[in-house]
Amino acid sequence: MTTRNLASRQLRGISHPMRIDAGASNPIYRQIYEAYRARIRNGSLHVGELVPSTRELARELGVSRAPLLNAYAQLLAEGYFECRVGAGTFVSASLPQSTSTAKRNANFAGRRETATNAAALPHYERPTWAESLGPFQVGQPALQDFPIEIWSRLIARLSRQMGVGALMYGDPMGLRSLREVLANYLRLARAVRCDADQIMIVSGSQQALDLTTRVLLGAGESAWVEEPGYWLIHYVLKASGCRIVPVPVDDEGLNVSEGMKLDRTAHAAFVAPSHQYPLGVTMSVTRRFELLQWAQTAGAWIVEDDYDSEYRYDSMPIPSLQGMDADHRVIYIGSFSKVLFPSLRIGYIVIPPDLIERFAAVRQATDMCPAHASQAALAQFIREGLFSRHIRKMRKLYEERRRLLVEAVRSELGDTCQLVGDKAGMHIALLFDDRMPDAKIAAQAVQHKLWLSALSLSYAGSEPRRGFVLGFGNSPATRIKPAVRLLKRLLEGRH
């Protein structure tokens, strides 16, 4: 019995395999007809997709066009195919697409629900503030002010110079040239004690947190998190089956003594000591020493998330916690999403020497290595002084936007809220009465192109404070005051 692989093309040059049996009693034209019909009905072929011409398919199969012409004629007659003059044969655009899609969704819904429950994760819901660019969107830098033309020329130049080695699998730790310039930068700008061998390049701080959790923590083990804190770390820990211990944050940062009361034997603490999210607190020197002492005594790890510490307005940038660590207990994480642009997807981990091999093994097991081109471009961007120039420019820009936002909040909202976290970074927090429905108001604000992050969503415990986190990085100066006035009207129920 002889079999042949038949192929249709969803895109020109892309094969979509199906099988026929040349020795079967069912004629070849009928097998082709039934295969196409089945793929259209189950959604493998979508409405409007191009199918190969009979001439192409006959040449590919090494058979005459006759059975193909017969199969196509039947599919055209029944309305599965349609011809477009000068363009070719397509799956009919008049076919309903929803039926097969709904069936597939129904078939997989149970399995997705089971996996979600097993990982103790909430259902995926894109935050309202992430929907579009606009006033107060959290986490977005001033994208319009990024030197995209310089970056594009740099990418083009490096692409022309790219050798065959750039096409191979890279080092799971990342491109050596980037790690070297990054080590120099971190030593000078952040007082991080490291060399290039300790740095791993990753796809943003979120992957850094995920990899670090995989290395440090096992299912059922506990970890301190700041309360309130970075909400996505809650997802990472839940996905790994870890137990979250929310430790309160006050005006000195994470309260270490409270953390020891809650769980003295936790395996790790996730903190942002230079600029805490969302309250913007800087951890005091006393608390830093207390945290390091606890980690050494408990044999625990500290994960330092240093996501936007380059931007400080009333003082010099605060040195890293990692630079104070004499016991190699701190894993330091940083990212270029805030200082350059989010879609760059480059972050980094500074790893204690005795954990490097373990981190590399886990990285290799997940996604092998980071992409070469973006790493090479960033290394050159830093080496040529373009990065430090951009930071200086953005610091002035954000300082002005911060000033305008603080003035507008104090003028429009007065003593109805408490403003915190305005000394650094690209956001401030507004604290309101605990009865205020911040999540509901944030959802309503989207309809008015106002992108608020509800403070209550940053809590892992049962008694969240209410308020908003307002990003000003991508809020143009001219739109800040009108946006605060709009927020005031929403709070008053007038919009």
GIJORA-V717775 format. One record per backbone hydrogen bond with DSSP energy under -1.0 kcal/mol. NH is the residue of the N-H (numbers start at 1). CO is the residue of the C=O. If there is no record, write none. Layout:
nh->NH co->CO
nh->NH co->CO
//
This chain:
nh->4 co->20
nh->6 co->18
nh->8 co->16
nh->14 co->11
nh->16 co->8
nh->18 co->6
nh->20 co->4
nh->22 co->2
nh->24 co->21
nh->31 co->27
nh->32 co->28
nh->33 co->29
nh->34 co->30
nh->35 co->31
nh->36 co->32
nh->37 co->33
nh->38 co->34
nh->39 co->35
nh->40 co->36
nh->41 co->37
nh->42 co->38
nh->44 co->39
nh->45 co->39
nh->48 co->91
nh->49 co->46
nh->51 co->89
nh->57 co->53
nh->58 co->54
nh->59 co->55
nh->60 co->56
nh->61 co->57
nh->62 co->58
nh->63 co->58
nh->69 co->65
nh->70 co->66
nh->71 co->67
nh->72 co->68
nh->73 co->69
nh->74 co->70
nh->75 co->71
nh->76 co->72
nh->77 co->73
nh->78 co->74
nh->80 co->75
nh->81 co->75
nh->82 co->90
nh->84 co->88
nh->87 co->84
nh->88 co->84
nh->90 co->82
nh->91 co->49
nh->92 co->80
nh->95 co->92
nh->101 co->97
nh->102 co->98
nh->103 co->99
nh->104 co->100
nh->105 co->101
nh->106 co->102
nh->107 co->103
nh->108 co->104
nh->109 co->105
nh->112 co->108
nh->113 co->109
nh->114 co->110
nh->115 co->111
nh->116 co->112
nh->117 co->113
nh->118 co->114
nh->119 co->115
nh->120 co->117
nh->121 co->116
nh->130 co->127
nh->131 co->128
nh->137 co->134
nh->143 co->141
nh->145 co->142
nh->146 co->143
nh->148 co->146
nh->151 co->147
nh->152 co->148
nh->153 co->149
nh->154 co->150
nh->155 co->151
nh->156 co->152
nh->157 co->153
nh->158 co->154
nh->159 co->155
nh->160 co->156
nh->161 co->157
nh->166 co->163
nh->167 co->164
nh->168 co->165
nh->174 co->171
nh->179 co->175
nh->180 co->176
nh->181 co->177
nh->182 co->178
nh->183 co->179
nh->184 co->180
nh->185 co->181
nh->186 co->182
nh->187 co->183
nh->188 co->184
nh->189 co->185
nh->190 co->186
nh->192 co->186
nh->198 co->195
nh->199 co->196
nh->200 co->349
nh->201 co->173
nh->202 co->347
nh->204 co->202
nh->208 co->204
nh->209 co->205
nh->210 co->206
nh->211 co->207
nh->212 co->208
nh->213 co->209
nh->214 co->210
nh->215 co->211
nh->216 co->212
nh->217 co->213
nh->220 co->241
nh->221 co->218
nh->223 co->243
nh->224 co->268
nh->225 co->245
nh->227 co->247
nh->229 co->458
nh->233 co->230
nh->236 co->232
nh->237 co->233
nh->238 co->234
nh->239 co->235
nh->240 co->236
nh->241 co->238
nh->242 co->237
nh->243 co->221
nh->245 co->223
nh->247 co->225
nh->249 co->227
nh->250 co->253
nh->253 co->250
nh->255 co->248
nh->256 co->254
nh->259 co->255
nh->260 co->256
nh->261 co->257
nh->262 co->258
nh->263 co->259
nh->266 co->263
nh->267 co->222
nh->269 co->301
nh->270 co->224
nh->271 co->303
nh->276 co->281
nh->280 co->276
nh->283 co->273
nh->284 co->252
nh->288 co->284
nh->289 co->285
nh->290 co->286
nh->291 co->287
nh->292 co->288
nh->293 co->289
nh->294 co->290
nh->295 co->291
nh->296 co->292
nh->297 co->293
nh->298 co->294
nh->299 co->295
nh->300 co->295
nh->301 co->267
nh->302 co->329
nh->303 co->269
nh->304 co->331
nh->305 co->271
nh->306 co->333
nh->311 co->308
nh->313 co->423
nh->320 co->190
nh->324 co->321
nh->325 co->322
nh->331 co->302
nh->332 co->350
nh->333 co->304
nh->334 co->348
nh->336 co->346
nh->340 co->336
nh->344 co->341
nh->345 co->342
nh->347 co->202
nh->348 co->334
nh->349 co->200
nh->350 co->332
nh->351 co->198
nh->355 co->352
nh->359 co->355
nh->360 co->356
nh->361 co->357
nh->362 co->358
nh->363 co->359
nh->364 co->360
nh->365 co->361
nh->366 co->363
nh->367 co->363
nh->369 co->367
nh->376 co->372
nh->377 co->373
nh->378 co->374
nh->379 co->375
nh->380 co->376
nh->381 co->377
nh->382 co->378
nh->383 co->379
nh->384 co->380
nh->385 co->382
nh->386 co->381
nh->387 co->381
nh->389 co->385
nh->390 co->386
nh->391 co->387
nh->392 co->388
nh->393 co->389
nh->394 co->390
nh->395 co->391
nh->396 co->392
nh->397 co->393
nh->398 co->394
nh->399 co->395
nh->400 co->396
nh->401 co->397
nh->402 co->398
nh->403 co->399
nh->404 co->400
nh->405 co->401
nh->406 co->402
nh->407 co->403
nh->408 co->404
nh->409 co->405
nh->410 co->406
nh->411 co->407
nh->412 co->408
nh->413 co->409
nh->414 co->409
nh->416 co->413
nh->418 co->431
nh->420 co->429
nh->425 co->311
nh->428 co->470
nh->429 co->420
nh->430 co->468
nh->431 co->418
nh->432 co->466
nh->436 co->433
nh->438 co->436
nh->441 co->437
nh->442 co->438
nh->443 co->439
nh->444 co->440
nh->445 co->441
nh->447 co->444
nh->448 co->445
nh->449 co->446
nh->450 co->445
nh->451 co->135
nh->453 co->469
nh->455 co->467
nh->457 co->454
nh->458 co->455
nh->459 co->456
nh->468 co->430
nh->469 co->453
nh->470 co->428
nh->471 co->136
nh->472 co->426
nh->479 co->476
nh->483 co->479
nh->484 co->480
nh->485 co->481
nh->486 co->482
nh->487 co->483
nh->488 co->484
nh->489 co->485
nh->490 co->486
nh->491 co->487
nh->492 co->488
nh->494 co->489
//
